[in-house]
Amino acid sequence: MNTAGTVVLLSFAFIALGASKRTARDEGECSSPLEYPHTQLPRKFSSRSVFRSGEKVFYHCAEDFTAVKGSRSVQCVDGKWTKLSLECEKIRCGNAGDLPNGEFLHEGEGFIGEKVYADCKTGYALKGPNYRICKRSGWAGEFPSCEETCTAPTVDNSVQKGGDSKYFVGDIMNLTCKQGFQLNGAQTITCRPSGRWQPQPPRCVASKVETQQLTDQKVGCQAPSAASDSNVRLSNKYTLQTSFSSGDRVYYRCDVGYTSVGGSRLRMCFNGIWTPLTLICERMSCGHAGEFENGYFTYSGIHFGDKATAVCNNGYRLVGQGTRVCQSEGWDGRTPVCEVIKCEEPIKTNAARRNIQEAPYSYSNVLIYYCLEGILDGPSHIWCTENGTWSAPPPQCKVVTCPSPKVPHAFWVNGYRQKYNPNDTIDSFQCRRGYTLRGPKHITCTREGTWSPKLPSCQPRK
């Protein structure tokens, strides 16, 4: 019985002692900081459960989020954490770019992980991947294109090589005839804009024995007429010649910025008539101008003479040339660079700052100012703008005083001073003999440097 009683007493003493120590430790201290949406604490803070009064912790934005305003820090004050003002917004990729002859359809609002899908207009078909995805560096994936198409022509008694049902502009189709038929027209035809085949698709007609030879024709030709296609040129060596013999050949070329996509460069003088010109020249295509981090291109087109203009995502600015032109050798210039916008350390003033960071500062970073003495002259918050400058100059702390009140025939009991600080009070205004006080007996110096209420006056007694 005695032993059991001793154990109970010792346990009680131990519990009481432990409670005493815990109370002393908790006085003025804070437990683990609160969790806030879209933020996270570094492990050096999240792994702790006790913080001293006055201690600060710093939050970061969660992955795929960026700070838009507010301070990163909270402070332990009298056992409670101050409220976090940091606001984090999910990163967006912005515009996915212009898709000539089509458009991008967004599955969301352009946040990280979301996709845009390429959709082509009627008469155009997609070339390349059908979507791009938003990543931290911007829109990722090869830029697709919407190309005009031609439907495979129907040529009776022909054999079509390839067998595709749709062809892109510039694609070539070769046709041959079945046995017992011969080709009447061009064997090679090319898909042209607006869904046209050029030359016209041939016909397969029943075979006939042809015995005439080109070399038997003796009638010559005059200079060939200009090509109907303004982008086809007769080679220079033939331009001054005015007459040609039967069997003579001339050659054509594509104009600068154009390339051959089908047909033959050759024409022959045959019995006084030039064989048809089948050369097809089309404006050269430069394709996609390239991808670069933190930005994208907008296009006037992707063919010779067209321009690609670089656009940087929010928070970034262009370094170097922003426009590339499609030339005969491809896109001129270099792939542009979008660098993150930075603001340098603002000029120092006598105002104190709540959120201490090291320069340079990124786009949208916010600095918060306050005064240890006096009042702020200027904004309390300034932020790094898209121009790499601060939204306003940092504020100054203006020391404010009130002058000694001038009230004729009056005096007051708490002494005379030349100036008074905000919140200083003058008590018990009194008037000299023969005068009566009108107005307040007590006045206080305000933060604006004025007295409140208004000064009293001493009026002669009647």
C-alpha positions as CSV (number, residue, x, y, z in Angstrom):
1,M,0.0,0.0,0.0
2,N,2.7,2.5,0.9
3,T,4.7,1.7,-2.2
4,A,1.7,2.3,-4.4
5,G,1.0,5.6,-2.7
6,T,4.6,6.7,-3.3
7,V,4.4,5.9,-7.1
8,V,1.2,7.9,-7.5
9,L,2.8,10.9,-5.7
10,L,5.9,10.8,-7.8
11,S,3.9,10.5,-11.1
12,F,1.9,13.5,-10.1
13,A,5.0,15.5,-9.3
14,F,6.5,14.6,-12.7
15,I,3.4,15.7,-14.6
16,A,3.2,19.0,-12.7
17,L,6.9,19.7,-13.4
18,G,6.5,19.0,-17.1
19,A,3.5,21.3,-17.4
20,S,5.5,24.0,-15.7
21,K,8.3,23.7,-18.2
22,R,6.0,23.6,-21.3
23,T,4.2,26.8,-20.2
24,A,7.5,28.6,-19.9
25,R,8.6,27.5,-23.3
26,D,5.3,28.5,-25.0
27,E,5.1,32.0,-23.6
28,G,5.3,34.4,-26.6
29,E,6.4,31.6,-28.9
30,C,4.6,30.3,-32.0
31,S,3.9,26.9,-33.3
32,S,4.2,25.8,-37.0
33,P,3.2,28.5,-39.5
34,L,-0.1,28.3,-41.3
35,E,-0.5,26.8,-44.7
36,Y,-1.7,29.1,-47.5
37,P,-3.0,28.2,-51.0
38,H,-0.4,27.9,-53.8
39,T,2.5,28.5,-51.4
40,Q,5.1,26.3,-49.7
41,L,7.6,26.7,-46.9
42,P,11.3,25.7,-47.3
43,R,12.1,22.6,-45.3
44,K,14.2,24.6,-42.8
45,F,10.9,26.2,-41.7
46,S,8.4,23.4,-42.3
47,S,10.4,20.9,-40.3
48,R,10.2,23.0,-37.1
49,S,7.3,23.2,-34.6
50,V,8.5,26.0,-32.3
51,F,9.6,29.6,-33.2
52,R,10.8,32.5,-31.0
53,S,8.9,35.7,-30.7
54,G,10.1,38.1,-33.4
55,E,11.3,35.4,-35.7
56,K,10.4,35.5,-39.4
57,V,9.8,32.7,-41.9
58,F,9.6,33.1,-45.7
59,Y,7.2,31.4,-48.1
60,H,7.7,30.6,-51.8
61,C,5.1,30.1,-54.5
62,A,4.3,26.5,-55.2
63,E,5.6,24.8,-58.4
64,D,4.0,26.2,-61.6
65,F,3.0,29.4,-59.7
66,T,4.5,32.8,-59.7
67,A,4.3,35.8,-57.2
68,V,2.1,38.7,-58.3
69,K,2.2,40.9,-55.2
70,G,2.7,40.9,-51.5
71,S,5.5,40.1,-49.0
72,R,7.0,36.6,-48.7
73,S,7.4,36.8,-44.9
74,V,5.4,36.4,-41.8
75,Q,6.5,37.1,-38.2
76,C,5.9,35.5,-34.8
77,V,4.4,38.3,-32.6
78,D,3.2,37.5,-29.1
79,G,2.5,33.8,-29.9
80,K,0.7,34.5,-33.2
81,W,1.8,34.6,-36.8
82,T,1.1,37.8,-38.8
83,K,-1.0,37.2,-41.9
84,L,0.8,36.3,-45.2
85,S,0.2,38.9,-47.9
86,L,2.0,37.0,-50.7
87,E,-0.3,36.2,-53.6
88,C,0.7,33.5,-56.1
89,E,-0.9,33.0,-59.5
90,K,-0.6,30.0,-61.8
91,I,1.9,30.5,-64.7
92,R,0.2,31.2,-68.0
93,C,1.8,30.7,-71.5
94,G,-0.2,33.5,-73.2
95,N,-1.0,33.4,-76.9
96,A,0.0,30.2,-78.7
97,G,0.7,32.1,-81.9
98,D,-1.1,32.7,-85.1
99,L,-1.9,29.7,-87.3
100,P,-2.2,30.8,-90.9
101,N,-5.4,29.3,-92.5
102,G,-6.5,27.9,-89.2
103,E,-6.7,28.6,-85.5
104,F,-5.6,27.2,-82.1
105,L,-8.4,25.9,-79.8
106,H,-7.6,26.2,-76.1
107,E,-8.7,23.5,-73.7
108,G,-8.3,26.0,-70.8
109,E,-6.9,29.4,-70.1
110,G,-3.3,28.7,-71.1
111,F,-2.0,27.4,-67.8
112,I,0.9,25.0,-67.4
113,G,0.0,21.5,-68.5
114,E,-2.9,22.6,-70.7
115,K,-2.9,22.1,-74.5
116,V,-4.0,24.1,-77.6
117,Y,-5.2,22.1,-80.6
118,A,-4.7,23.1,-84.2
119,D,-7.8,23.3,-86.3
120,C,-7.6,24.1,-90.1
121,K,-10.1,25.8,-92.3
122,T,-12.1,23.9,-94.9
123,G,-9.9,23.1,-97.9
124,Y,-6.8,22.9,-95.7
125,A,-5.2,19.9,-94.0
126,L,-2.9,19.8,-90.9
127,K,0.8,19.3,-91.4
128,G,2.7,18.4,-88.2
129,P,1.4,17.7,-84.7
130,N,-2.2,18.6,-83.8
131,Y,-1.4,20.2,-80.4
132,R,1.1,22.2,-78.4
133,I,1.5,22.1,-74.6
134,C,2.1,24.9,-72.1
135,K,5.3,24.4,-70.1
136,R,7.3,26.7,-67.8
137,S,9.4,27.9,-70.8
138,G,6.3,28.6,-72.9
139,W,4.4,26.7,-75.6
140,A,6.3,23.6,-76.4
141,G,6.1,21.3,-79.5
142,E,6.7,21.8,-83.2
143,F,4.6,24.5,-84.7
144,P,2.0,23.0,-87.1
145,S,0.8,24.4,-90.4
146,C,-2.5,24.3,-92.4
147,E,-1.7,23.5,-96.0
148,E,-4.0,23.7,-99.0
149,T,-4.9,20.3,-100.5
150,C,-5.9,18.8,-103.8
151,T,-8.2,15.7,-104.2
152,A,-6.7,12.9,-106.3
153,P,-8.1,13.4,-109.9
154,T,-10.1,10.6,-111.7
155,V,-8.3,9.6,-114.9
156,D,-10.0,6.6,-116.6
157,N,-7.7,3.8,-117.7
158,S,-4.8,5.2,-115.7
159,V,-2.5,3.8,-113.0
160,Q,-1.9,6.2,-110.2
161,K,1.4,5.9,-108.3
162,G,1.1,6.4,-104.5
163,G,-2.6,6.1,-104.0
164,D,-3.1,9.0,-101.6
165,S,-6.5,10.6,-101.5
166,K,-5.3,14.1,-100.5
167,Y,-2.2,16.0,-101.6
168,F,-0.6,19.1,-100.2
169,V,0.3,22.1,-102.4
170,G,3.6,21.2,-104.1
171,D,3.0,17.5,-104.0
172,I,3.5,15.7,-107.3
173,M,1.5,12.9,-108.8
174,N,2.8,10.6,-111.6
175,L,0.3,8.9,-113.8
176,T,0.7,6.1,-116.4
177,C,-1.9,4.5,-118.6
178,K,-3.0,0.9,-118.7
179,Q,-1.7,-1.4,-121.4
180,G,-3.3,-0.5,-124.8
181,F,-3.7,3.2,-123.8
182,Q,-1.3,6.1,-124.2
183,L,-1.1,9.3,-122.2
184,N,-2.5,12.4,-123.7
185,G,-1.2,15.3,-121.6
186,A,1.4,15.6,-118.9
187,Q,2.5,12.5,-117.0
188,T,3.5,14.6,-113.9
189,I,1.0,17.0,-112.4
190,T,1.4,19.2,-109.3
191,C,-1.1,20.3,-106.7
192,R,-1.4,24.1,-106.9
193,P,-3.2,26.6,-104.6
194,S,-7.0,26.6,-104.5
195,G,-7.0,22.8,-105.0
196,R,-6.0,22.9,-108.7
197,W,-3.8,20.5,-110.5
198,Q,-1.3,21.9,-113.0
199,P,-1.1,21.1,-115.8
200,Q,-4.6,19.8,-116.2
201,P,-4.8,16.0,-115.5
202,P,-4.1,14.0,-118.7
203,R,-6.3,11.5,-120.4
204,C,-5.5,7.9,-121.3
205,V,-6.6,7.3,-125.0
206,A,-6.3,4.2,-127.2
207,S,-2.8,3.8,-128.6
208,K,-1.8,4.8,-132.2
209,V,1.4,4.1,-134.1
210,E,3.4,7.3,-134.4
211,T,6.1,7.2,-137.0
212,Q,7.1,10.8,-137.4
213,Q,10.4,11.8,-135.8
214,L,11.1,15.2,-134.4
215,T,14.3,15.5,-136.4
216,D,12.3,15.1,-139.7
217,Q,10.6,18.5,-139.1
218,K,12.4,21.3,-140.9
219,V,10.2,24.3,-140.2
220,G,11.8,26.7,-137.6
221,C,10.3,28.8,-134.8
222,Q,10.3,32.4,-133.8
223,A,11.3,33.4,-130.3
224,P,9.1,31.7,-127.7
225,S,6.3,33.9,-126.2
226,A,6.5,34.9,-122.6
227,A,5.4,32.3,-120.1
228,S,1.9,32.7,-118.8
229,D,3.2,32.4,-115.2
230,S,5.0,35.7,-114.3
231,N,7.3,33.8,-112.0
232,V,8.9,31.7,-114.8
233,R,11.7,33.2,-116.8
234,L,13.5,32.2,-120.0
235,S,17.2,31.6,-119.3
236,N,19.3,34.6,-120.2
237,K,21.2,32.9,-123.0
238,Y,18.1,32.7,-125.2
239,T,16.5,36.1,-124.6
240,L,18.2,37.9,-127.5
241,Q,17.8,35.1,-130.0
242,T,14.9,35.7,-132.5
243,S,14.8,32.5,-134.6
244,F,15.3,28.8,-133.8
245,S,15.6,25.7,-136.0
246,S,13.3,22.7,-135.7
247,G,14.7,20.5,-132.9
248,D,16.2,23.5,-131.0
249,R,15.7,23.5,-127.2
250,V,15.4,26.3,-124.8
251,Y,15.3,26.2,-121.0
252,Y,13.4,28.2,-118.4
253,R,14.1,29.0,-114.7
254,C,12.1,30.1,-111.7
255,D,12.3,33.7,-110.6
256,V,14.1,34.7,-107.4
257,G,12.2,33.5,-104.4
258,Y,10.4,30.8,-106.3
259,T,11.2,27.2,-106.7
260,S,10.3,24.4,-109.2
261,V,7.6,22.1,-107.9
262,G,6.8,20.2,-111.1
263,G,7.0,20.0,-114.9
264,S,9.9,20.4,-117.2
265,R,12.2,23.3,-117.8
266,L,12.5,22.4,-121.4
267,R,10.6,23.5,-124.6
268,M,11.4,22.3,-128.1
269,C,10.8,23.8,-131.5
270,F,8.7,21.2,-133.4
271,N,7.6,21.9,-137.0
272,G,7.3,25.7,-136.3
273,I,5.5,25.3,-133.0
274,W,7.0,25.3,-129.5
275,T,6.1,22.4,-127.3
276,P,4.0,23.5,-124.2
277,L,5.9,24.8,-121.2
278,T,5.1,22.6,-118.1
279,L,7.5,24.2,-115.6
280,I,5.6,25.1,-112.4
281,C,7.2,27.7,-110.0
282,E,5.9,28.5,-106.6
283,R,6.8,30.9,-103.9
284,M,9.4,29.3,-101.7
285,S,8.2,28.2,-98.2
286,C,10.5,28.8,-95.2
287,G,8.3,26.7,-92.9
288,H,8.4,27.5,-89.2
289,A,10.9,30.2,-88.1
290,G,12.0,28.2,-85.1
291,E,11.1,27.9,-81.4
292,F,12.7,29.9,-78.6
293,E,12.2,29.9,-74.8
294,N,9.7,32.3,-73.2
295,G,8.2,33.6,-76.5
296,Y,6.6,32.8,-79.8
297,F,6.4,34.0,-83.4
298,T,3.5,35.7,-85.2
299,Y,3.5,35.3,-88.9
300,S,2.3,37.4,-91.9
301,G,2.9,34.1,-93.8
302,I,5.7,31.5,-94.3
303,H,6.6,32.1,-97.9
304,F,9.3,34.2,-99.6
305,G,9.0,37.8,-98.5
306,D,6.8,37.1,-95.5
307,K,7.8,38.1,-92.0
308,A,7.9,36.3,-88.6
309,T,7.7,38.7,-85.6
310,A,8.9,37.6,-82.2
311,V,6.7,38.1,-79.2
312,C,7.9,37.5,-75.6
313,N,5.7,36.1,-72.8
314,N,4.7,38.4,-69.9
315,G,7.6,39.1,-67.7
316,Y,10.2,38.8,-70.5
317,R,11.6,41.2,-73.0
318,L,13.2,40.8,-76.4
319,V,17.0,40.9,-76.8
320,G,18.2,41.7,-80.4
321,Q,16.3,41.7,-83.6
322,G,12.6,40.7,-83.3
323,T,11.7,40.2,-87.0
324,R,12.9,37.5,-89.5
325,V,12.2,37.6,-93.2
326,C,11.7,34.5,-95.4
327,Q,14.5,34.7,-98.0
328,S,15.5,32.3,-100.8
329,E,18.0,30.7,-98.4
330,G,15.4,30.4,-95.6
331,W,14.6,32.7,-92.6
332,D,17.2,35.5,-92.3
333,G,18.7,36.6,-88.9
334,R,19.0,34.5,-85.8
335,T,16.5,32.9,-83.4
336,P,15.5,35.7,-81.0
337,V,16.1,35.6,-77.2
338,C,13.5,36.6,-74.5
339,E,15.2,37.4,-71.2
340,V,13.4,37.8,-67.9
341,I,12.7,41.4,-67.0
342,K,14.7,42.6,-64.1
343,C,14.6,45.8,-62.0
344,E,17.7,47.1,-60.2
345,E,17.9,48.1,-56.6
346,P,15.7,51.2,-56.1
347,I,17.4,54.3,-54.8
348,K,17.7,54.3,-51.0
349,T,15.5,56.6,-48.9
350,N,15.0,57.1,-45.2
351,A,12.0,54.7,-45.3
352,A,12.3,51.2,-44.0
353,R,11.3,48.1,-46.0
354,R,9.3,45.1,-44.9
355,N,10.4,42.5,-47.4
356,I,14.2,42.5,-47.8
357,Q,15.4,40.8,-51.0
358,E,18.6,41.0,-53.0
359,A,18.7,42.8,-56.4
360,P,18.0,42.3,-59.2
361,Y,14.2,41.9,-58.9
362,S,12.0,40.0,-61.3
363,Y,9.0,41.3,-63.1
364,S,6.0,41.9,-60.7
365,N,8.1,41.7,-57.5
366,V,6.6,44.1,-54.9
367,L,8.5,46.1,-52.3
368,I,6.7,47.4,-49.2
369,Y,7.8,50.5,-47.3
370,Y,7.0,52.0,-43.8
371,C,8.3,54.7,-41.5
372,L,10.0,54.2,-38.2
373,E,9.5,58.0,-37.6
374,G,7.2,60.4,-39.4
375,I,4.8,59.6,-42.2
376,L,5.3,58.2,-45.8
377,D,5.6,60.7,-48.5
378,G,4.8,58.5,-51.6
379,P,3.3,55.1,-52.2
380,S,3.8,52.3,-49.6
381,H,4.0,49.6,-52.4
382,I,6.1,49.7,-55.6
383,W,6.5,46.9,-58.1
384,C,8.8,45.9,-60.9
385,T,7.0,46.7,-64.2
386,E,7.2,45.1,-67.7
387,N,9.6,47.9,-68.7
388,G,12.2,46.9,-66.1
389,T,11.5,50.0,-64.1
390,W,9.8,50.6,-60.8
391,S,6.1,51.6,-60.8
392,A,7.0,54.7,-58.8
393,P,10.0,56.2,-56.9
394,P,10.4,54.8,-53.4
395,P,8.8,57.0,-50.7
396,Q,10.5,59.2,-48.2
397,C,9.7,59.4,-44.5
398,K,8.7,63.0,-43.7
399,V,9.2,64.1,-40.1
400,V,6.1,66.2,-39.1
401,T,5.9,68.6,-36.2
402,C,3.4,71.2,-35.0
403,P,4.4,74.8,-34.3
404,S,3.9,76.2,-30.9
405,P,0.2,77.5,-30.9
406,K,-0.2,81.2,-31.0
407,V,-3.3,82.2,-29.0
408,P,-3.2,85.8,-27.8
409,H,-3.8,86.3,-24.0
410,A,-3.6,82.5,-23.4
411,F,-1.3,80.2,-21.5
412,W,-1.2,76.5,-20.7
413,V,0.0,74.5,-17.7
414,N,2.4,71.9,-19.3
415,G,5.0,74.4,-20.5
416,Y,6.0,76.1,-23.7
417,R,8.0,74.5,-26.6
418,Q,8.9,75.7,-30.1
419,K,7.6,72.6,-31.8
420,Y,5.6,69.5,-30.9
421,N,5.7,65.9,-32.3
422,P,2.6,64.0,-33.5
423,N,0.4,62.9,-30.6
424,D,1.8,65.5,-28.2
425,T,-1.0,67.2,-26.3
426,I,-1.4,70.6,-24.7
427,D,-3.6,70.5,-21.7
428,S,-5.7,73.1,-19.9
429,F,-5.7,76.2,-22.0
430,Q,-6.3,79.3,-19.8
431,C,-6.9,82.9,-20.5
432,R,-5.3,85.8,-18.6
433,R,-7.4,87.9,-16.3
434,G,-10.1,89.9,-18.1
435,Y,-10.5,87.3,-20.9
436,T,-12.7,84.2,-21.4
437,L,-11.7,81.0,-23.2
438,R,-13.7,80.1,-26.3
439,G,-13.0,76.7,-27.8
440,P,-11.3,73.5,-26.6
441,K,-9.1,73.3,-23.5
442,H,-7.1,70.4,-24.9
443,I,-5.5,70.1,-28.4
444,T,-3.3,67.4,-30.0
445,C,-0.7,67.5,-32.7
446,T,-1.7,65.3,-35.6
447,R,0.4,63.3,-38.1
448,E,-0.3,66.0,-40.7
449,G,1.3,68.7,-38.6
450,T,-1.9,70.5,-37.6
451,W,-3.6,71.0,-34.2
452,S,-6.8,69.2,-33.5
453,P,-9.4,70.5,-32.6
454,K,-8.8,74.0,-33.9
455,L,-7.1,76.5,-31.6
456,P,-9.2,78.2,-29.0
457,S,-9.3,82.0,-28.5
458,C,-9.4,84.4,-25.6
459,Q,-12.2,87.0,-25.8
460,P,-12.5,90.1,-23.6
461,R,-15.0,89.8,-20.9
462,K,-18.0,92.1,-21.2
